[in-house]
Amino acid sequence: MLAGPIFTREATTAPRQLRHFLVRAGYVAALFVLMYTADQAVFGWQQVRNIGDTARFGGLLFEIFSLVQLPLVLFFALIFCAGSIAQEKDRRTLLLLLMSDLTSRELVLGKLGSSLLIVMVLLGVSVPVFFLVHLLGGVSWEQIAWVLALCVAVAVAAGSWGAMVAFWREKTFQTLAIGVLGVVGFLGIVEATRALVGDQTWVSALNPFRTLLTVLDPFARDRDPVALRSVVSLSGLGLVLISVTVWRLRIWNPSRVTYVQPEEETDDASGETRVRHRRIWSNPVIWREIRTRAYGRKVQLIKAAYLLLATAVVYLVTVATGDGLVLNIISPGGLAVVGLSLLSLLLINAQAVTALTSERDGKTLDLLLATDISAKEFIYGKLGGIAWNTRELIVVPLALAGWQAMIGAILWEDFVYLLMGFSMLSVFAAMLGLHSGLTFEASRMAIGNSLGTLFFLFIGIFVFLMLLVEASGSFASQLLSFIVFIGLGGIGLWASLTHKNPSPALTLAAGWLPFVTFYSITEFLREGTLSVCLAIVAVYGFTSLAMLVPAVSAFDVALGRTTGDRG
């Protein structure tokens, strides 16, 4: 095959695992749950006798499926490709692949294809569901075909970008951070260029979300050429990224910087040369996190890119003088600030989960078995290092809120609530990353579950809220769909949080988190302040403690012992 033996092995072994079939069936079931939720939100228990109503429901359902599936494909294609290759680097198995007789093309295409396999499989199982929607009316098969083709092109482009960054950078956190910031920055540059040069077709084609809106418009006359340009442009972009990766693979790997000569000093009296050792703090874990380049030498460039993105958000806030609201609920400037805050939480979570997975994959976590480092020293040291390394990600959103308070856009009371709420969410994101790193042995599973949990809590529940807002009828008629969606989401959250170490506290947290997050988002859109702050601090604080207490009191997962074993 063109992808080589790596992809062949993945395609052969993946169907042998029960998890493969559970994921396929689970995704289709999730689409049907979303379909049932939309049906209850739109019709409730009313009998539908009008074909026109059924067709309008089919069009609405197609829009929901498309708007949910495209971000999922973009997000998980990037995460799976970047995480899979980063895991090979951390375990030093990439060196073995480079020493084999595999060509650069086979290695790159094999890792890309094997990482995108599950994404493409899920796209494949969604095809019958989309054409089932076609039977309801209100949508043409051409629209369905273009949406699926656009998702495939986005998966190829995002996966190629993630693979290129993963082969380029050494550290997992750098790979994830550059990958996420690169996608956000690319979409921002495309929109900025479009605003400067006008609605040029070659510029708009690089934004899949703008193309998707055109495809979803049933009255768009230029749907086919716009969709074709976008699919070709994104596929071409993916091919360019793959070509660059194949060309530079053996230049980037193995890393040319493998050992740094330690500083030496010479005794003037004896002439003896000695190695100058650095002074280590009482807690060596936090010393390593802060005083060494544990996450690579390019972390400052990542922070600079984030600050540049924050500057663009500030500019958007200052120039957004119109009264128009995005989705009729939030101003463009407010949406930009919220998006920047969510990006900060994702990066904090990525930093936290890779702080554990990189240690385990590099076999350095096993060295702690021979030391007297306690669980508290390790966990608190990691949390302190995460806070230090991501300080800009925490300070910048709070600084934007403080600036809004200074100019009178918000009250100082609201700023205090924002300070407390965002600080609590930052602690939760960090603790969730550590918890996933301790719970899941495989790095790819840990990263996927950690980032996927945040994705569900904030993005998924927000999408469901938009469904309720756009639907007609009272909330009483939508109560059952609300319970089904939030309840099943809570079950998935429970399965992730209690994967290896179940506890009553985590079970209670998994049940409350979706409800409280839904309430917080709803109350925020209704301009609530104190109630949102109290809900976030109480429930997310409780969940953070529920993950922290087992980590510092029973460290069996990571070290094979508890703190009481040293007796």
Secondary structure as UniProt FT lines:
FT   TURN            2..3
FT   HELIX           5..13
FT   HELIX           14..16
FT   HELIX           18..42
FT   TURN            43..45
FT   HELIX           51..90
FT   TURN            91..92
FT   HELIX           93..99
FT   HELIX           104..136
FT   HELIX           141..168
FT   HELIX           172..197
FT   HELIX           201..204
FT   TURN            205..206
FT   HELIX           208..216
FT   TURN            218..219
FT   TURN            221..222
FT   HELIX           223..252
FT   STRAND          264..266
FT   TURN            268..270
FT   STRAND          273..275
FT   HELIX           284..291
FT   TURN            294..295
FT   HELIX           299..319
FT   TURN            327..329
FT   HELIX           332..361
FT   TURN            362..363
FT   HELIX           365..370
FT   HELIX           375..389
FT   HELIX           391..406
FT   TURN            407..408
FT   HELIX           412..439
FT   HELIX           443..454
FT   HELIX           455..460
FT   HELIX           461..470
FT   HELIX           475..497
FT   HELIX           504..525
FT   TURN            526..527
FT   HELIX           530..553
FT   HELIX           556..559
FT   HELIX           563..566
//
